[in-house]
Amino acid sequence: MTQRTSEAESQSDAVQRVREARSFAVQLPVLGRVPLPRPEQLAFFAAIGLLAAVEIIEWPVAVTIAAGHILLTDQHNRAVQEIGEALEGV
């Protein structure tokens, strides 16, 4: 029982370290640590912004696409986290 608990804790620690390594953050004086999207997401948002800036797509469409992308990514991350937690319990 103790060994199983220590294995689960070590796996949880490893998962947490991987999450921290994959995330980017900037330390701001007033706001503290502010997380940034991954580089590929920043490129996606830049492309959407560029398309809106040169008026290939309208600003409301760009905002809707960006919001949908954020929501989809967040939902995917939650699903992966729940699967990982379920596998830890096995």
MARBA-3410 file (N, C-alpha, C, O; in Angstrom, 1 decimal):
90
0.8,-1.2,0.0,0.0,0.0,0.0,0.9,1.3,0.0,0.6,2.2,-0.7 ~ 1.9,1.3,0.8,2.8,2.4,0.9,3.5,2.6,-0.4,3.7,3.7,-0.9 ~ 4.0,1.5,-1.0,4.7,1.6,-2.3,3.8,2.2,-3.3,4.2,3.0,-4.2 ~ 2.5,1.7,-3.4,1.6,2.2,-4.4,1.3,3.7,-4.2,1.2,4.4,-5.2 ~ 1.2,4.1,-3.0,1.0,5.6,-2.7,2.2,6.4,-3.1,2.1,7.4,-3.8
3.4,5.9,-2.8,4.6,6.6,-3.2,4.8,6.6,-4.8,5.3,7.6,-5.3 ~ 4.4,5.6,-5.5,4.4,5.6,-6.9,3.5,6.6,-7.5,3.9,7.3,-8.4 ~ 2.3,6.7,-6.9,1.3,7.7,-7.4,1.8,9.1,-7.2,1.7,9.9,-8.0 ~ 2.4,9.3,-6.0,3.0,10.6,-5.7,4.1,11.0,-6.7,4.2,12.1,-7.1 ~ 5.0,10.0,-6.9,6.1,10.3,-7.8,5.6,10.5,-9.3,6.2,11.4,-10.0
4.6,9.8,-9.7,4.0,10.0,-11.0,3.3,11.4,-11.1,3.4,12.1,-12.1 ~ 2.6,11.8,-10.0,2.0,13.1,-10.0,3.1,14.2,-10.0,2.9,15.2,-10.7 ~ 4.2,14.0,-9.3,5.3,15.0,-9.3,5.9,15.1,-10.7,6.1,16.2,-11.2 ~ 6.0,14.0,-11.4,6.6,14.0,-12.7,5.6,14.7,-13.7,6.1,15.5,-14.6 ~ 4.3,14.4,-13.6,3.4,15.1,-14.4,3.4,16.6,-14.2,3.3,17.4,-15.2
3.5,17.0,-13.0,3.5,18.4,-12.6,4.8,19.1,-13.2,4.7,20.2,-13.8 ~ 5.9,18.4,-13.1,7.1,19.0,-13.7,7.0,19.1,-15.2,7.5,20.1,-15.8 ~ 6.4,18.1,-15.9,6.2,18.2,-17.3,5.3,19.4,-17.7,5.6,20.1,-18.6 ~ 4.2,19.5,-17.0,3.3,20.7,-17.2,4.1,22.0,-17.1,3.9,22.9,-17.9 ~ 4.9,22.1,-16.0,5.6,23.4,-15.8,6.6,23.6,-16.8,6.8,24.8,-17.2
7.2,22.6,-17.3,8.3,22.7,-18.4,7.6,23.1,-19.7,8.3,23.8,-20.5 ~ 6.4,22.7,-20.0,5.7,23.1,-21.2,5.1,24.4,-21.2,4.6,24.9,-22.2 ~ 5.0,25.1,-20.0,4.3,26.3,-19.9,5.3,27.5,-19.9,6.5,27.3,-19.4 ~ 4.9,28.6,-20.4,5.7,29.8,-20.4,5.1,30.8,-19.5,3.8,30.9,-19.5 ~ 5.8,31.6,-18.8,5.3,32.7,-18.0,6.2,33.9,-17.9,7.4,33.7,-18.1
5.6,35.0,-17.7,6.4,36.3,-17.6,6.1,36.8,-16.2,5.0,36.9,-15.7 ~ 7.2,37.2,-15.5,7.0,37.8,-14.2,6.8,39.3,-14.4,7.8,40.0,-14.8 ~ 5.6,39.9,-14.1,5.4,41.3,-14.2,5.3,41.9,-12.8,4.8,41.3,-11.8 ~ 5.8,43.1,-12.6,5.9,43.8,-11.3,4.6,43.8,-10.6,4.5,43.4,-9.4 ~ 3.5,44.3,-11.2,2.2,44.4,-10.4,1.4,43.1,-10.5,0.7,42.8,-9.5
1.4,42.5,-11.6,0.5,41.3,-11.8,1.1,40.0,-11.3,0.4,39.0,-11.1 ~ 2.4,39.9,-11.2,3.0,38.7,-10.7,3.3,37.8,-11.9,3.7,38.3,-13.0 ~ 3.2,36.5,-11.8,3.5,35.5,-12.8,2.3,35.4,-13.8,1.2,35.1,-13.3 ~ 2.5,35.8,-15.0,1.4,35.8,-16.0,1.8,34.7,-17.1,2.8,34.8,-17.7 ~ 0.9,33.7,-17.2,1.2,32.6,-18.1,1.0,33.1,-19.6,0.1,33.9,-19.9
1.8,32.6,-20.5,1.7,32.9,-21.9,1.4,31.6,-22.7,1.7,30.5,-22.2 ~ 0.7,31.8,-23.8,0.4,30.6,-24.6,1.7,30.0,-25.2,2.8,30.7,-25.2 ~ 1.7,28.7,-25.6,2.8,28.1,-26.2,3.1,28.8,-27.5,2.3,29.5,-28.1 ~ 4.4,28.7,-28.0,4.8,29.4,-29.2,3.9,29.1,-30.5,3.6,30.0,-31.2 ~ 3.4,27.9,-30.6,2.6,27.6,-31.8,1.2,28.3,-31.6,0.6,28.7,-32.6
0.8,28.5,-30.4,-0.5,29.2,-30.2,-0.3,30.7,-30.5,-1.1,31.4,-31.0 ~ 0.9,31.2,-30.0,1.2,32.6,-30.3,1.2,32.9,-31.8,0.7,33.9,-32.3 ~ 1.8,32.0,-32.5,1.8,32.1,-34.0,0.4,32.1,-34.6,0.2,32.9,-35.5 ~ -0.4,31.2,-34.1,-1.8,31.2,-34.6,-2.5,32.5,-34.3,-3.2,33.0,-35.2 ~ -2.4,33.0,-33.1,-3.0,34.3,-32.7,-2.5,35.4,-33.6,-3.2,36.3,-34.0
-1.2,35.4,-33.8,-0.5,36.4,-34.6,-1.1,36.4,-36.1,-1.4,37.4,-36.7 ~ -1.2,35.2,-36.6,-1.8,35.0,-38.0,-3.2,35.5,-38.0,-3.6,36.2,-39.0 ~ -4.0,35.2,-37.0,-5.4,35.7,-37.0,-5.4,37.2,-36.9,-6.2,37.9,-37.6 ~ -4.6,37.8,-36.1,-4.5,39.2,-35.9,-4.1,39.9,-37.2,-4.6,40.9,-37.6 ~ -3.1,39.3,-37.9,-2.6,39.8,-39.2,-3.7,39.8,-40.2,-3.9,40.8,-40.9
-4.5,38.7,-40.3,-5.6,38.6,-41.2,-6.6,39.7,-41.0,-7.2,40.2,-41.9 ~ -6.9,39.9,-39.7,-7.9,41.0,-39.3,-7.3,42.4,-39.6,-8.0,43.3,-40.0 ~ -6.0,42.5,-39.4,-5.4,43.9,-39.6,-5.4,44.3,-41.1,-5.6,45.4,-41.4 ~ -5.2,43.3,-41.9,-5.2,43.6,-43.4,-6.6,43.5,-44.0,-6.8,43.5,-45.2 ~ -7.6,43.3,-43.1,-9.0,43.2,-43.4,-9.4,42.1,-44.4,-10.2,42.2,-45.2
-8.6,41.0,-44.3,-9.0,39.8,-45.0,-10.2,39.1,-44.3,-11.2,38.6,-44.9 ~ -10.2,39.2,-43.0,-11.4,38.8,-42.2,-11.8,39.9,-41.2,-10.9,40.8,-40.9 ~ -13.0,40.0,-40.8,-13.5,41.0,-39.9,-13.0,40.7,-38.5,-12.8,39.6,-38.1 ~ -12.9,41.8,-37.7,-12.4,41.7,-36.3,-13.3,40.8,-35.5,-12.8,39.9,-34.7 ~ -14.6,40.9,-35.6,-15.5,40.0,-34.8,-15.2,38.5,-35.2,-15.3,37.6,-34.3
-15.0,38.2,-36.4,-14.7,36.8,-36.8,-13.3,36.4,-36.2,-13.2,35.3,-35.8 ~ -12.3,37.3,-36.3,-11.0,36.9,-35.7,-11.1,36.7,-34.2,-10.5,35.7,-33.7 ~ -11.9,37.5,-33.5,-12.1,37.3,-32.1,-12.8,36.0,-31.8,-12.4,35.3,-30.8 ~ -13.8,35.7,-32.6,-14.6,34.4,-32.4,-13.7,33.2,-32.7,-13.7,32.2,-31.9 ~ -12.9,33.3,-33.7,-11.9,32.2,-34.0,-10.9,32.0,-32.8,-10.7,30.9,-32.4
-10.4,33.1,-32.4,-9.4,33.0,-31.3,-10.0,32.5,-30.0,-9.4,31.6,-29.3 ~ -11.2,32.9,-29.7,-11.9,32.5,-28.5,-12.2,31.0,-28.6,-12.1,30.2,-27.6 ~ -12.7,30.5,-29.8,-13.0,29.1,-30.0,-11.7,28.3,-29.8,-11.8,27.2,-29.3 ~ -10.6,28.8,-30.3,-9.3,28.1,-30.2,-8.9,27.9,-28.8,-8.5,26.9,-28.3 ~ -9.1,29.0,-28.0,-8.7,29.0,-26.6,-9.6,28.0,-25.8,-9.1,27.2,-25.0
-10.9,28.0,-26.1,-11.8,27.1,-25.4,-11.5,25.6,-25.8,-11.6,24.8,-24.9 ~ -11.3,25.4,-27.1,-11.0,24.0,-27.5,-9.7,23.5,-26.9,-9.6,22.4,-26.4 ~ -8.7,24.4,-26.8,-7.4,24.0,-26.2,-7.6,23.7,-24.7,-7.0,22.7,-24.2 ~ -8.3,24.5,-24.0,-8.6,24.3,-22.6,-9.3,23.0,-22.4,-9.0,22.3,-21.4 ~ -10.3,22.8,-23.2,-11.1,21.5,-23.0,-10.2,20.3,-23.3,-10.3,19.3,-22.5
-9.4,20.4,-24.3,-8.5,19.3,-24.6,-7.5,19.0,-23.4,-7.3,17.9,-23.0 ~ -7.0,20.1,-22.8,-6.1,19.9,-21.7,-6.8,19.3,-20.5,-6.2,18.5,-19.8 ~ -8.0,19.7,-20.2,-8.8,19.1,-19.1,-9.0,17.6,-19.4,-8.9,16.8,-18.5 ~ -9.4,17.3,-20.6,-9.6,15.9,-20.9,-8.4,15.0,-20.7,-8.5,13.9,-20.2 ~ -7.3,15.5,-21.2,-6.0,14.8,-21.1,-5.6,14.7,-19.6,-5.2,13.6,-19.1
-5.9,15.7,-18.8,-5.6,15.7,-17.4,-6.5,14.6,-16.7,-6.0,13.9,-15.8 ~ -7.7,14.6,-17.0,-8.7,13.6,-16.4,-8.3,12.2,-16.8,-8.3,11.3,-15.9 ~ -7.9,12.0,-18.0,-7.4,10.6,-18.4,-6.2,10.2,-17.6,-6.1,9.1,-17.1 ~ -5.2,11.2,-17.5,-4.0,10.9,-16.7,-4.3,10.6,-15.2,-3.7,9.6,-14.7 ~ -5.3,11.3,-14.6,-5.6,11.1,-13.3,-6.3,9.7,-13.1,-6.1,9.0,-12.1
-7.1,9.3,-14.1,-7.8,8.0,-14.1,-6.8,6.9,-14.2,-6.9,5.9,-13.5 ~ -5.8,7.1,-15.0,-4.7,6.1,-15.2,-3.9,6.0,-13.9,-3.4,4.9,-13.6 ~ -3.7,7.1,-13.2,-2.9,7.0,-12.0,-3.6,6.2,-10.9,-3.0,5.5,-10.1 ~ -5.0,6.2,-11.0,-5.7,5.4,-10.0,-5.7,3.9,-10.3,-6.2,3.1,-9.4 ~ -5.3,3.5,-11.4,-5.3,2.1,-11.8,-4.2,1.3,-11.2,-4.0,0.1,-11.4
END
